Structures are given as structure tokens and as C-alpha cells.
Amino acid sequence: MELYQEMISEILAECLIPYIRQYIQQYKNFPFEELVKDRCYMALQDICDIIRDDRLNDEQCIGKIDDILAILELNGINTSPRHDY
């Protein structure tokens, strides 16, 4: 089943690339880079807030890794296979 899903993803990507290129051309002046930078900064700020929480001992801080992984996933960053639940 995994191979099937990979193949479907590849086929869809091939079919959608022309449309994606057209979309990008239409919106070439859209500030995508700025939006990505802003999202990265907000994610890093959230991660720093977790790490800097001085109410946590080292063991609790290590336990916050799930929170950090969740932030990454909310921002479209795949953390598999380490965080696949």
C-alpha cells in the first residue's frame, strides 16, 4: 500500500506541476519569501519559549520534544519517522 501511495503522489505531482508553474508566474510579485520567513520566525520563537521555560527541569525539558515536533509539523515540516503519531 505504501508503494501505491508513493506512486499516486508522484503521478499527481507530475500532473500538477504545469498548473503550479502557471500559478507562480501569476503571483511572482507575491511576497512568498517574506511569508515563509515570518512563519519560520514564529516557529522558532515558539520553540525558544519551550526551551527557555525555566520552570522545567532537564528531564521535563527533554519531554517537551513532542511539543517542538508538533510546532514543526504545524508549519509543514515532516518529522517522520521520528514522530509518526
PyMOL Python script that loads the backbone (N, CA, C, O; Angstrom):
from pymol import cmd

cmd.read_pdbstr("""\
ATOM      1  N   MET A   1       0.819  -1.191   0.000  1.00  0.00           N
ATOM      2  CA  MET A   1       0.000   0.000   0.000  1.00  0.00           C
ATOM      3  C   MET A   1       0.867   1.261   0.000  1.00  0.00           C
ATOM      4  O   MET A   1       0.514   2.267  -0.615  1.00  0.00           O
ATOM      5  N   GLU A   2       1.986   1.197   0.684  1.00  0.00           N
ATOM      6  CA  GLU A   2       2.879   2.364   0.735  1.00  0.00           C
ATOM      7  C   GLU A   2       3.420   2.701  -0.649  1.00  0.00           C
ATOM      8  O   GLU A   2       3.481   3.872  -1.025  1.00  0.00           O
ATOM      9  N   LEU A   3       3.811   1.681  -1.406  1.00  0.00           N
ATOM     10  CA  LEU A   3       4.308   1.896  -2.761  1.00  0.00           C
ATOM     11  C   LEU A   3       3.219   2.532  -3.622  1.00  0.00           C
ATOM     12  O   LEU A   3       3.492   3.444  -4.403  1.00  0.00           O
ATOM     13  N   TYR A   4       1.995   2.054  -3.477  1.00  0.00           N
ATOM     14  CA  TYR A   4       0.866   2.603  -4.231  1.00  0.00           C
ATOM     15  C   TYR A   4       0.708   4.096  -3.930  1.00  0.00           C
ATOM     16  O   TYR A   4       0.556   4.901  -4.849  1.00  0.00           O
ATOM     17  N   GLN A   5       0.743   4.461  -2.665  1.00  0.00           N
ATOM     18  CA  GLN A   5       0.594   5.860  -2.273  1.00  0.00           C
ATOM     19  C   GLN A   5       1.734   6.718  -2.820  1.00  0.00           C
ATOM     20  O   GLN A   5       1.509   7.846  -3.258  1.00  0.00           O
ATOM     21  N   GLU A   6       2.943   6.192  -2.794  1.00  0.00           N
ATOM     22  CA  GLU A   6       4.085   6.918  -3.349  1.00  0.00           C
ATOM     23  C   GLU A   6       3.903   7.145  -4.849  1.00  0.00           C
ATOM     24  O   GLU A   6       4.193   8.225  -5.362  1.00  0.00           O
ATOM     25  N   MET A   7       3.420   6.114  -5.544  1.00  0.00           N
ATOM     26  CA  MET A   7       3.226   6.226  -6.986  1.00  0.00           C
ATOM     27  C   MET A   7       2.133   7.242  -7.304  1.00  0.00           C
ATOM     28  O   MET A   7       2.284   8.038  -8.230  1.00  0.00           O
ATOM     29  N   ILE A   8       1.039   7.224  -6.551  1.00  0.00           N
ATOM     30  CA  ILE A   8      -0.044   8.191  -6.751  1.00  0.00           C
ATOM     31  C   ILE A   8       0.478   9.606  -6.505  1.00  0.00           C
ATOM     32  O   ILE A   8       0.163  10.526  -7.261  1.00  0.00           O
ATOM     33  N   SER A   9       1.261   9.779  -5.466  1.00  0.00           N
ATOM     34  CA  SER A   9       1.833  11.102  -5.168  1.00  0.00           C
ATOM     35  C   SER A   9       2.699  11.592  -6.317  1.00  0.00           C
ATOM     36  O   SER A   9       2.637  12.763  -6.692  1.00  0.00           O
ATOM     37  N   GLU A  10       3.497  10.709  -6.869  1.00  0.00           N
ATOM     38  CA  GLU A  10       4.379  11.067  -7.979  1.00  0.00           C
ATOM     39  C   GLU A  10       3.563  11.448  -9.217  1.00  0.00           C
ATOM     40  O   GLU A  10       3.865  12.435  -9.888  1.00  0.00           O
ATOM     41  N   ILE A  11       2.542  10.670  -9.507  1.00  0.00           N
ATOM     42  CA  ILE A  11       1.691  10.951 -10.674  1.00  0.00           C
ATOM     43  C   ILE A  11       0.986  12.294 -10.499  1.00  0.00           C
ATOM     44  O   ILE A  11       0.947  13.099 -11.429  1.00  0.00           O
ATOM     45  N   LEU A  12       0.432  12.539  -9.316  1.00  0.00           N
ATOM     46  CA  LEU A  12      -0.236  13.810  -9.054  1.00  0.00           C
ATOM     47  C   LEU A  12       0.729  14.979  -9.190  1.00  0.00           C
ATOM     48  O   LEU A  12       0.386  16.015  -9.760  1.00  0.00           O
ATOM     49  N   ALA A  13       1.936  14.808  -8.664  1.00  0.00           N
ATOM     50  CA  ALA A  13       2.933  15.875  -8.764  1.00  0.00           C
ATOM     51  C   ALA A  13       3.230  16.191 -10.226  1.00  0.00           C
ATOM     52  O   ALA A  13       3.293  17.358 -10.612  1.00  0.00           O
ATOM     53  N   GLU A  14       3.411  15.154 -11.034  1.00  0.00           N
ATOM     54  CA  GLU A  14       3.688  15.364 -12.458  1.00  0.00           C
ATOM     55  C   GLU A  14       2.545  16.099 -13.147  1.00  0.00           C
ATOM     56  O   GLU A  14       2.775  16.970 -13.986  1.00  0.00           O
ATOM     57  N   CYS A  15       1.315  15.745 -12.790  1.00  0.00           N
ATOM     58  CA  CYS A  15       0.153  16.372 -13.415  1.00  0.00           C
ATOM     59  C   CYS A  15      -0.033  17.819 -12.960  1.00  0.00           C
ATOM     60  O   CYS A  15      -0.496  18.659 -13.731  1.00  0.00           O
ATOM     61  N   LEU A  16       0.317  18.103 -11.743  1.00  0.00           N
ATOM     62  CA  LEU A  16       0.063  19.428 -11.183  1.00  0.00           C
ATOM     63  C   LEU A  16       1.174  20.444 -11.443  1.00  0.00           C
ATOM     64  O   LEU A  16       0.943  21.647 -11.321  1.00  0.00           O
ATOM     65  N   ILE A  17       2.364  19.989 -11.796  1.00  0.00           N
ATOM     66  CA  ILE A  17       3.492  20.904 -11.989  1.00  0.00           C
ATOM     67  C   ILE A  17       3.189  22.021 -12.980  1.00  0.00           C
ATOM     68  O   ILE A  17       3.499  23.174 -12.683  1.00  0.00           O
ATOM     69  N   PRO A  18       2.598  21.740 -14.147  1.00  0.00           N
ATOM     70  CA  PRO A  18       2.297  22.850 -15.068  1.00  0.00           C
ATOM     71  C   PRO A  18       1.372  23.903 -14.449  1.00  0.00           C
ATOM     72  O   PRO A  18       1.551  25.101 -14.670  1.00  0.00           O
ATOM     73  N   TYR A  19       0.395  23.454 -13.683  1.00  0.00           N
ATOM     74  CA  TYR A  19      -0.532  24.386 -13.038  1.00  0.00           C
ATOM     75  C   TYR A  19       0.157  25.192 -11.935  1.00  0.00           C
ATOM     76  O   TYR A  19      -0.113  26.379 -11.750  1.00  0.00           O
ATOM     77  N   ILE A  20       1.037  24.531 -11.222  1.00  0.00           N
ATOM     78  CA  ILE A  20       1.783  25.221 -10.165  1.00  0.00           C
ATOM     79  C   ILE A  20       2.698  26.279 -10.778  1.00  0.00           C
ATOM     80  O   ILE A  20       2.789  27.396 -10.269  1.00  0.00           O
ATOM     81  N   ARG A  21       3.371  25.928 -11.867  1.00  0.00           N
ATOM     82  CA  ARG A  21       4.239  26.914 -12.533  1.00  0.00           C
ATOM     83  C   ARG A  21       3.437  28.122 -13.012  1.00  0.00           C
ATOM     84  O   ARG A  21       3.874  29.264 -12.867  1.00  0.00           O
ATOM     85  N   GLN A  22       2.266  27.862 -13.583  1.00  0.00           N
ATOM     86  CA  GLN A  22       1.399  28.947 -14.051  1.00  0.00           C
ATOM     87  C   GLN A  22       0.976  29.826 -12.870  1.00  0.00           C
ATOM     88  O   GLN A  22       0.983  31.053 -12.967  1.00  0.00           O
ATOM     89  N   TYR A  23       0.616  29.203 -11.782  1.00  0.00           N
ATOM     90  CA  TYR A  23       0.202  29.938 -10.587  1.00  0.00           C
ATOM     91  C   TYR A  23       1.345  30.820 -10.077  1.00  0.00           C
ATOM     92  O   TYR A  23       1.133  31.984  -9.737  1.00  0.00           O
ATOM     93  N   ILE A  24       2.540  30.264 -10.026  1.00  0.00           N
ATOM     94  CA  ILE A  24       3.701  31.020  -9.548  1.00  0.00           C
ATOM     95  C   ILE A  24       3.977  32.203 -10.463  1.00  0.00           C
ATOM     96  O   ILE A  24       4.296  33.292  -9.986  1.00  0.00           O
ATOM     97  N   GLN A  25       3.859  32.003 -11.766  1.00  0.00           N
ATOM     98  CA  GLN A  25       4.066  33.105 -12.713  1.00  0.00           C
ATOM     99  C   GLN A  25       3.051  34.221 -12.484  1.00  0.00           C
ATOM    100  O   GLN A  25       3.402  35.400 -12.543  1.00  0.00           O
ATOM    101  N   GLN A  26       1.799  33.859 -12.225  1.00  0.00           N
ATOM    102  CA  GLN A  26       0.767  34.862 -11.986  1.00  0.00           C
ATOM    103  C   GLN A  26       1.047  35.672 -10.728  1.00  0.00           C
ATOM    104  O   GLN A  26       0.734  36.861 -10.660  1.00  0.00           O
ATOM    105  N   TYR A  27       1.631  35.027  -9.746  1.00  0.00           N
ATOM    106  CA  TYR A  27       1.842  35.668  -8.459  1.00  0.00           C
ATOM    107  C   TYR A  27       3.334  35.853  -8.150  1.00  0.00           C
ATOM    108  O   TYR A  27       3.753  35.774  -6.995  1.00  0.00           O
ATOM    109  N   LYS A  28       4.124  36.099  -9.198  1.00  0.00           N
ATOM    110  CA  LYS A  28       5.573  36.201  -8.998  1.00  0.00           C
ATOM    111  C   LYS A  28       5.955  37.379  -8.109  1.00  0.00           C
ATOM    112  O   LYS A  28       7.034  37.373  -7.516  1.00  0.00           O
ATOM    113  N   ASN A  29       5.101  38.379  -8.004  1.00  0.00           N
ATOM    114  CA  ASN A  29       5.400  39.511  -7.135  1.00  0.00           C
ATOM    115  C   ASN A  29       4.805  39.344  -5.739  1.00  0.00           C
ATOM    116  O   ASN A  29       4.946  40.224  -4.889  1.00  0.00           O
ATOM    117  N   PHE A  30       4.140  38.214  -5.506  1.00  0.00           N
ATOM    118  CA  PHE A  30       3.571  37.954  -4.197  1.00  0.00           C
ATOM    119  C   PHE A  30       4.718  37.667  -3.221  1.00  0.00           C
ATOM    120  O   PHE A  30       5.656  36.957  -3.582  1.00  0.00           O
ATOM    121  N   PRO A  31       4.669  38.197  -2.006  1.00  0.00           N
ATOM    122  CA  PRO A  31       5.813  38.076  -1.082  1.00  0.00           C
ATOM    123  C   PRO A  31       5.901  36.716  -0.385  1.00  0.00           C
ATOM    124  O   PRO A  31       5.883  36.646   0.843  1.00  0.00           O
ATOM    125  N   PHE A  32       5.997  35.630  -1.170  1.00  0.00           N
ATOM    126  CA  PHE A  32       6.107  34.298  -0.576  1.00  0.00           C
ATOM    127  C   PHE A  32       7.301  34.208   0.374  1.00  0.00           C
ATOM    128  O   PHE A  32       7.187  33.668   1.474  1.00  0.00           O
ATOM    129  N   GLU A  33       8.439  34.736  -0.054  1.00  0.00           N
ATOM    130  CA  GLU A  33       9.650  34.637   0.760  1.00  0.00           C
ATOM    131  C   GLU A  33       9.455  35.303   2.120  1.00  0.00           C
ATOM    132  O   GLU A  33       9.882  34.776   3.147  1.00  0.00           O
ATOM    133  N   GLU A  34       8.818  36.445   2.113  1.00  0.00           N
ATOM    134  CA  GLU A  34       8.575  37.162   3.371  1.00  0.00           C
ATOM    135  C   GLU A  34       7.628  36.368   4.274  1.00  0.00           C
ATOM    136  O   GLU A  34       7.828  36.303   5.487  1.00  0.00           O
ATOM    137  N   LEU A  35       6.610  35.772   3.682  1.00  0.00           N
ATOM    138  CA  LEU A  35       5.672  34.962   4.469  1.00  0.00           C
ATOM    139  C   LEU A  35       6.363  33.742   5.079  1.00  0.00           C
ATOM    140  O   LEU A  35       6.106  33.385   6.228  1.00  0.00           O
ATOM    141  N   VAL A  36       7.236  33.111   4.304  1.00  0.00           N
ATOM    142  CA  VAL A  36       7.974  31.951   4.817  1.00  0.00           C
ATOM    143  C   VAL A  36       8.895  32.383   5.952  1.00  0.00           C
ATOM    144  O   VAL A  36       8.974  31.705   6.977  1.00  0.00           O
ATOM    145  N   LYS A  37       9.589  33.499   5.783  1.00  0.00           N
ATOM    146  CA  LYS A  37      10.471  34.000   6.841  1.00  0.00           C
ATOM    147  C   LYS A  37       9.679  34.292   8.112  1.00  0.00           C
ATOM    148  O   LYS A  37      10.114  33.946   9.211  1.00  0.00           O
ATOM    149  N   ASP A  38       8.526  34.923   7.964  1.00  0.00           N
ATOM    150  CA  ASP A  38       7.695  35.230   9.129  1.00  0.00           C
ATOM    151  C   ASP A  38       7.259  33.957   9.848  1.00  0.00           C
ATOM    152  O   ASP A  38       7.305  33.878  11.076  1.00  0.00           O
ATOM    153  N   ARG A  39       6.836  32.963   9.067  1.00  0.00           N
ATOM    154  CA  ARG A  39       6.393  31.708   9.676  1.00  0.00           C
ATOM    155  C   ARG A  39       7.557  31.007  10.377  1.00  0.00           C
ATOM    156  O   ARG A  39       7.385  30.450  11.461  1.00  0.00           O
ATOM    157  N   CYS A  40       8.728  31.035   9.765  1.00  0.00           N
ATOM    158  CA  CYS A  40       9.910  30.429  10.388  1.00  0.00           C
ATOM    159  C   CYS A  40      10.244  31.127  11.702  1.00  0.00           C
ATOM    160  O   CYS A  40      10.540  30.476  12.703  1.00  0.00           O
ATOM    161  N   TYR A  41      10.195  32.443  11.689  1.00  0.00           N
ATOM    162  CA  TYR A  41      10.499  33.193  12.904  1.00  0.00           C
ATOM    163  C   TYR A  41       9.504  32.848  14.013  1.00  0.00           C
ATOM    164  O   TYR A  41       9.897  32.646  15.161  1.00  0.00           O
ATOM    165  N   MET A  42       8.223  32.781  13.670  1.00  0.00           N
ATOM    166  CA  MET A  42       7.214  32.462  14.690  1.00  0.00           C
ATOM    167  C   MET A  42       7.417  31.055  15.243  1.00  0.00           C
ATOM    168  O   MET A  42       7.261  30.835  16.444  1.00  0.00           O
ATOM    169  N   ALA A  43       7.763  30.103  14.382  1.00  0.00           N
ATOM    170  CA  ALA A  43       8.009  28.733  14.835  1.00  0.00           C
ATOM    171  C   ALA A  43       9.229  28.689  15.743  1.00  0.00           C
ATOM    172  O   ALA A  43       9.208  28.028  16.782  1.00  0.00           O
ATOM    173  N   LEU A  44      10.294  29.390  15.358  1.00  0.00           N
ATOM    174  CA  LEU A  44      11.487  29.426  16.204  1.00  0.00           C
ATOM    175  C   LEU A  44      11.196  30.088  17.549  1.00  0.00           C
ATOM    176  O   LEU A  44      11.707  29.654  18.582  1.00  0.00           O
ATOM    177  N   GLN A  45      10.381  31.132  17.536  1.00  0.00           N
ATOM    178  CA  GLN A  45      10.008  31.789  18.788  1.00  0.00           C
ATOM    179  C   GLN A  45       9.253  30.823  19.693  1.00  0.00           C
ATOM    180  O   GLN A  45       9.507  30.773  20.897  1.00  0.00           O
ATOM    181  N   ASP A  46       8.333  30.062  19.125  1.00  0.00           N
ATOM    182  CA  ASP A  46       7.587  29.077  19.912  1.00  0.00           C
ATOM    183  C   ASP A  46       8.517  28.022  20.496  1.00  0.00           C
ATOM    184  O   ASP A  46       8.367  27.629  21.653  1.00  0.00           O
ATOM    185  N   ILE A  47       9.474  27.567  19.700  1.00  0.00           N
ATOM    186  CA  ILE A  47      10.442  26.570  20.169  1.00  0.00           C
ATOM    187  C   ILE A  47      11.306  27.156  21.281  1.00  0.00           C
ATOM    188  O   ILE A  47      11.544  26.497  22.293  1.00  0.00           O
ATOM    189  N   CYS A  48      11.775  28.386  21.100  1.00  0.00           N
ATOM    190  CA  CYS A  48      12.583  29.041  22.142  1.00  0.00           C
ATOM    191  C   CYS A  48      11.788  29.189  23.433  1.00  0.00           C
ATOM    192  O   CYS A  48      12.330  28.987  24.520  1.00  0.00           O
ATOM    193  N   ASP A  49      10.518  29.537  23.325  1.00  0.00           N
ATOM    194  CA  ASP A  49       9.683  29.669  24.519  1.00  0.00           C
ATOM    195  C   ASP A  49       9.627  28.359  25.299  1.00  0.00           C
ATOM    196  O   ASP A  49       9.670  28.355  26.529  1.00  0.00           O
ATOM    197  N   ILE A  50       9.532  27.255  24.574  1.00  0.00           N
ATOM    198  CA  ILE A  50       9.503  25.939  25.226  1.00  0.00           C
ATOM    199  C   ILE A  50      10.837  25.659  25.914  1.00  0.00           C
ATOM    200  O   ILE A  50      10.866  25.251  27.075  1.00  0.00           O
ATOM    201  N   ILE A  51      11.930  25.877  25.204  1.00  0.00           N
ATOM    202  CA  ILE A  51      13.253  25.553  25.737  1.00  0.00           C
ATOM    203  C   ILE A  51      13.637  26.469  26.901  1.00  0.00           C
ATOM    204  O   ILE A  51      14.305  26.036  27.840  1.00  0.00           O
ATOM    205  N   ARG A  52      13.220  27.715  26.839  1.00  0.00           N
ATOM    206  CA  ARG A  52      13.603  28.687  27.866  1.00  0.00           C
ATOM    207  C   ARG A  52      12.719  28.666  29.106  1.00  0.00           C
ATOM    208  O   ARG A  52      12.950  29.439  30.036  1.00  0.00           O
ATOM    209  N   ASP A  53      11.739  27.819  29.139  1.00  0.00           N
ATOM    210  CA  ASP A  53      10.850  27.743  30.294  1.00  0.00           C
ATOM    211  C   ASP A  53      11.644  27.227  31.488  1.00  0.00           C
ATOM    212  O   ASP A  53      11.868  26.023  31.618  1.00  0.00           O
ATOM    213  N   ASP A  54      12.070  28.141  32.361  1.00  0.00           N
ATOM    214  CA  ASP A  54      12.937  27.771  33.481  1.00  0.00           C
ATOM    215  C   ASP A  54      12.182  27.072  34.614  1.00  0.00           C
ATOM    216  O   ASP A  54      12.782  26.712  35.627  1.00  0.00           O
ATOM    217  N   ARG A  55      10.893  26.882  34.451  1.00  0.00           N
ATOM    218  CA  ARG A  55      10.139  26.109  35.433  1.00  0.00           C
ATOM    219  C   ARG A  55      10.364  24.611  35.237  1.00  0.00           C
ATOM    220  O   ARG A  55      10.001  23.807  36.096  1.00  0.00           O
ATOM    221  N   LEU A  56      10.960  24.239  34.112  1.00  0.00           N
ATOM    222  CA  LEU A  56      11.165  22.826  33.790  1.00  0.00           C
ATOM    223  C   LEU A  56      12.558  22.378  34.195  1.00  0.00           C
ATOM    224  O   LEU A  56      13.532  23.108  34.011  1.00  0.00           O
ATOM    225  N   ASN A  57      12.649  21.165  34.752  1.00  0.00           N
ATOM    226  CA  ASN A  57      13.975  20.592  34.967  1.00  0.00           C
ATOM    227  C   ASN A  57      14.425  19.967  33.646  1.00  0.00           C
ATOM    228  O   ASN A  57      13.663  19.941  32.680  1.00  0.00           O
ATOM    229  N   ASP A  58      15.644  19.470  33.604  1.00  0.00           N
ATOM    230  CA  ASP A  58      16.181  18.937  32.344  1.00  0.00           C
ATOM    231  C   ASP A  58      15.312  17.814  31.777  1.00  0.00           C
ATOM    232  O   ASP A  58      15.072  17.760  30.571  1.00  0.00           O
ATOM    233  N   GLU A  59      14.840  16.914  32.650  1.00  0.00           N
ATOM    234  CA  GLU A  59      14.029  15.796  32.184  1.00  0.00           C
ATOM    235  C   GLU A  59      12.717  16.296  31.576  1.00  0.00           C
ATOM    236  O   GLU A  59      12.285  15.797  30.537  1.00  0.00           O
ATOM    237  N   GLN A  60      12.091  17.266  32.211  1.00  0.00           N
ATOM    238  CA  GLN A  60      10.844  17.820  31.681  1.00  0.00           C
ATOM    239  C   GLN A  60      11.100  18.548  30.367  1.00  0.00           C
ATOM    240  O   GLN A  60      10.289  18.477  29.443  1.00  0.00           O
ATOM    241  N   CYS A  61      12.218  19.240  30.287  1.00  0.00           N
ATOM    242  CA  CYS A  61      12.556  19.967  29.063  1.00  0.00           C
ATOM    243  C   CYS A  61      12.721  18.982  27.903  1.00  0.00           C
ATOM    244  O   CYS A  61      12.251  19.233  26.793  1.00  0.00           O
ATOM    245  N   ILE A  62      13.389  17.867  28.171  1.00  0.00           N
ATOM    246  CA  ILE A  62      13.552  16.848  27.135  1.00  0.00           C
ATOM    247  C   ILE A  62      12.180  16.316  26.726  1.00  0.00           C
ATOM    248  O   ILE A  62      11.955  16.002  25.558  1.00  0.00           O
ATOM    249  N   GLY A  63      11.265  16.217  27.691  1.00  0.00           N
ATOM    250  CA  GLY A  63       9.915  15.766  27.393  1.00  0.00           C
ATOM    251  C   GLY A  63       9.166  16.718  26.479  1.00  0.00           C
ATOM    252  O   GLY A  63       8.160  16.334  25.882  1.00  0.00           O
ATOM    253  N   LYS A  64       9.631  17.940  26.357  1.00  0.00           N
ATOM    254  CA  LYS A  64       8.977  18.936  25.511  1.00  0.00           C
ATOM    255  C   LYS A  64       9.305  18.743  24.029  1.00  0.00           C
ATOM    256  O   LYS A  64       8.817  19.488  23.180  1.00  0.00           O
ATOM    257  N   ILE A  65      10.114  17.764  23.729  1.00  0.00           N
ATOM    258  CA  ILE A  65      10.459  17.492  22.332  1.00  0.00           C
ATOM    259  C   ILE A  65       9.187  17.254  21.516  1.00  0.00           C
ATOM    260  O   ILE A  65       9.101  17.683  20.366  1.00  0.00           O
ATOM    261  N   ASP A  66       8.211  16.580  22.097  1.00  0.00           N
ATOM    262  CA  ASP A  66       6.942  16.370  21.382  1.00  0.00           C
ATOM    263  C   ASP A  66       6.287  17.695  21.024  1.00  0.00           C
ATOM    264  O   ASP A  66       5.724  17.844  19.939  1.00  0.00           O
ATOM    265  N   ASP A  67       6.362  18.660  21.940  1.00  0.00           N
ATOM    266  CA  ASP A  67       5.795  19.981  21.658  1.00  0.00           C
ATOM    267  C   ASP A  67       6.530  20.653  20.496  1.00  0.00           C
ATOM    268  O   ASP A  67       5.917  21.285  19.635  1.00  0.00           O
ATOM    269  N   ILE A  68       7.837  20.506  20.493  1.00  0.00           N
ATOM    270  CA  ILE A  68       8.654  21.107  19.431  1.00  0.00           C
ATOM    271  C   ILE A  68       8.334  20.438  18.095  1.00  0.00           C
ATOM    272  O   ILE A  68       8.180  21.116  17.079  1.00  0.00           O
ATOM    273  N   LEU A  69       8.236  19.117  18.098  1.00  0.00           N
ATOM    274  CA  LEU A  69       7.892  18.405  16.868  1.00  0.00           C
ATOM    275  C   LEU A  69       6.511  18.820  16.369  1.00  0.00           C
ATOM    276  O   LEU A  69       6.295  18.935  15.163  1.00  0.00           O
ATOM    277  N   ALA A  70       5.583  19.041  17.286  1.00  0.00           N
ATOM    278  CA  ALA A  70       4.247  19.476  16.889  1.00  0.00           C
ATOM    279  C   ALA A  70       4.297  20.840  16.210  1.00  0.00           C
ATOM    280  O   ALA A  70       3.587  21.073  15.232  1.00  0.00           O
ATOM    281  N   ILE A  71       5.132  21.742  16.724  1.00  0.00           N
ATOM    282  CA  ILE A  71       5.286  23.063  16.105  1.00  0.00           C
ATOM    283  C   ILE A  71       5.828  22.919  14.693  1.00  0.00           C
ATOM    284  O   ILE A  71       5.345  23.570  13.766  1.00  0.00           O
ATOM    285  N   LEU A  72       6.828  22.068  14.531  1.00  0.00           N
ATOM    286  CA  LEU A  72       7.385  21.850  13.199  1.00  0.00           C
ATOM    287  C   LEU A  72       6.324  21.307  12.249  1.00  0.00           C
ATOM    288  O   LEU A  72       6.214  21.761  11.110  1.00  0.00           O
ATOM    289  N   GLU A  73       5.547  20.342  12.714  1.00  0.00           N
ATOM    290  CA  GLU A  73       4.520  19.747  11.866  1.00  0.00           C
ATOM    291  C   GLU A  73       3.424  20.752  11.521  1.00  0.00           C
ATOM    292  O   GLU A  73       2.902  20.738  10.406  1.00  0.00           O
ATOM    293  N   LEU A  74       3.073  21.617  12.462  1.00  0.00           N
ATOM    294  CA  LEU A  74       2.074  22.654  12.179  1.00  0.00           C
ATOM    295  C   LEU A  74       2.537  23.608  11.081  1.00  0.00           C
ATOM    296  O   LEU A  74       1.727  24.256  10.418  1.00  0.00           O
ATOM    297  N   ASN A  75       3.841  23.678  10.905  1.00  0.00           N
ATOM    298  CA  ASN A  75       4.411  24.558   9.895  1.00  0.00           C
ATOM    299  C   ASN A  75       4.821  23.801   8.645  1.00  0.00           C
ATOM    300  O   ASN A  75       5.597  24.300   7.830  1.00  0.00           O
ATOM    301  N   GLY A  76       4.293  22.589   8.498  1.00  0.00           N
ATOM    302  CA  GLY A  76       4.506  21.828   7.272  1.00  0.00           C
ATOM    303  C   GLY A  76       5.836  21.120   7.183  1.00  0.00           C
ATOM    304  O   GLY A  76       6.249  20.715   6.096  1.00  0.00           O
ATOM    305  N   ILE A  77       6.519  20.962   8.308  1.00  0.00           N
ATOM    306  CA  ILE A  77       7.815  20.288   8.300  1.00  0.00           C
ATOM    307  C   ILE A  77       7.612  18.857   8.774  1.00  0.00           C
ATOM    308  O   ILE A  77       7.214  18.618   9.914  1.00  0.00           O
ATOM    309  N   ASN A  78       7.890  17.913   7.892  1.00  0.00           N
ATOM    310  CA  ASN A  78       7.688  16.500   8.187  1.00  0.00           C
ATOM    311  C   ASN A  78       8.760  16.023   9.164  1.00  0.00           C
ATOM    312  O   ASN A  78       9.953  16.208   8.924  1.00  0.00           O
ATOM    313  N   THR A  79       8.332  15.412  10.260  1.00  0.00           N
ATOM    314  CA  THR A  79       9.284  14.890  11.244  1.00  0.00           C
ATOM    315  C   THR A  79       9.309  13.378  11.271  1.00  0.00           C
ATOM    316  O   THR A  79       9.882  12.789  12.188  1.00  0.00           O
ATOM    317  N   SER A  80       8.700  12.733  10.284  1.00  0.00           N
ATOM    318  CA  SER A  80       8.706  11.277  10.214  1.00  0.00           C
ATOM    319  C   SER A  80      10.113  10.799   9.920  1.00  0.00           C
ATOM    320  O   SER A  80      10.858  11.542   9.280  1.00  0.00           O
ATOM    321  N   PRO A  81      10.519   9.656  10.323  1.00  0.00           N
ATOM    322  CA  PRO A  81       9.782   8.645  11.061  1.00  0.00           C
ATOM    323  C   PRO A  81       9.862   8.827  12.576  1.00  0.00           C
ATOM    324  O   PRO A  81       9.311   8.013  13.317  1.00  0.00           O
ATOM    325  N   ARG A  82      10.518   9.850  13.039  1.00  0.00           N
ATOM    326  CA  ARG A  82      10.665  10.056  14.470  1.00  0.00           C
ATOM    327  C   ARG A  82       9.351  10.385  15.162  1.00  0.00           C
ATOM    328  O   ARG A  82       9.173  10.055  16.335  1.00  0.00           O
ATOM    329  N   HIS A  83       8.443  11.018  14.466  1.00  0.00           N
ATOM    330  CA  HIS A  83       7.214  11.487  15.097  1.00  0.00           C
ATOM    331  C   HIS A  83       6.061  11.150  14.174  1.00  0.00           C
ATOM    332  O   HIS A  83       5.570  12.004  13.437  1.00  0.00           O
ATOM    333  N   ASP A  84       5.636   9.906  14.220  1.00  0.00           N
ATOM    334  CA  ASP A  84       4.641   9.449  13.265  1.00  0.00           C
ATOM    335  C   ASP A  84       3.304   9.098  13.901  1.00  0.00           C
ATOM    336  O   ASP A  84       2.592   8.210  13.432  1.00  0.00           O
ATOM    337  N   TYR A  85       2.979   9.796  14.961  1.00  0.00           N
ATOM    338  CA  TYR A  85       1.672   9.558  15.589  1.00  0.00           C
ATOM    339  C   TYR A  85       0.899  10.829  15.663  1.00  0.00           C
ATOM    340  O   TYR A  85      -0.228  10.838  16.160  1.00  0.00           O
TER     341      TYR A  85
END
""", "prot")
cmd.dss("prot")
cmd.show_as("cartoon", "prot")
cmd.util.cbc("prot")
cmd.orient("prot")
